[in-house]
Amino acid sequence: MSDDLTEAQTGDIPPGFKPLNWTRGFGRQIGPLYEKYEGYDCTLGFRVEEHHTNGMRNCHGGMLMTVADVAWGRVISVQKSHFWVTVRLTCDFLSSARLGDWVHGKSEIVIEDDDLYTVRGELWSGDRLLMTGTAVYKVVGAREPRPGEKAFVEAGAGG
């Protein structure tokens, strides 16, 4: 994959979204991804590009599931400053995202049980609900809070 970003990847990003600092490995292959913080909520988004599409020029379901996994698990990163791994991801596909669409999603923690978190999440494109689902994540260790995360702000580092 080229290091060059297309015009659609660098332009027309909704206000408040900044590039997600995930530029190595798998993140580099599927990106670029963007994040936006509102309080302790984090929304993850991306523009559907050619390399995200299937034969019908819609966003591939595997890409939507990948973004759901990352977007929905981020609630644990932002609110708890922990590394996590996915135990279960259950997705219901409700609508397709087309080439050029802006897709965004976020989640909420619904159950916290020791080192397991159950979250409920959604992915949207405009006013179209694309996907709903639930996921179970296992935390695998604390890490230093990053800017925008609850622990970072509570420690006085974020203002």
HELIX and SHEET records of a PDB file:
HELIX    1   1 GLU A    7  THR A   10  1                                   4    
HELIX    2   2 GLY A   25  ILE A   30  1                                   6    
HELIX    3   3 GLU A   50  HIS A   52  5                                   3    
HELIX    4   4 GLY A   61  LYS A   80  1                                  20    
HELIX    5   5 LYS A  150  GLU A  154  1                                   5    
SHEET    1   A 7 LYS A  18  PRO A  19  0                                        
SHEET    2   A 7 TYR A  34  GLU A  38 -1                                        
SHEET    3   A 7 ASP A  41  ARG A  47 -1                                        
SHEET    4   A 7 TRP A 102  ASP A 113 -1                                        
SHEET    5   A 7 LEU A 116  SER A 125 -1                                        
SHEET    6   A 7 ARG A 128  ALA A 142 -1                                        
SHEET    7   A 7 HIS A  82  PHE A  93 -1                                        
END                                                                             
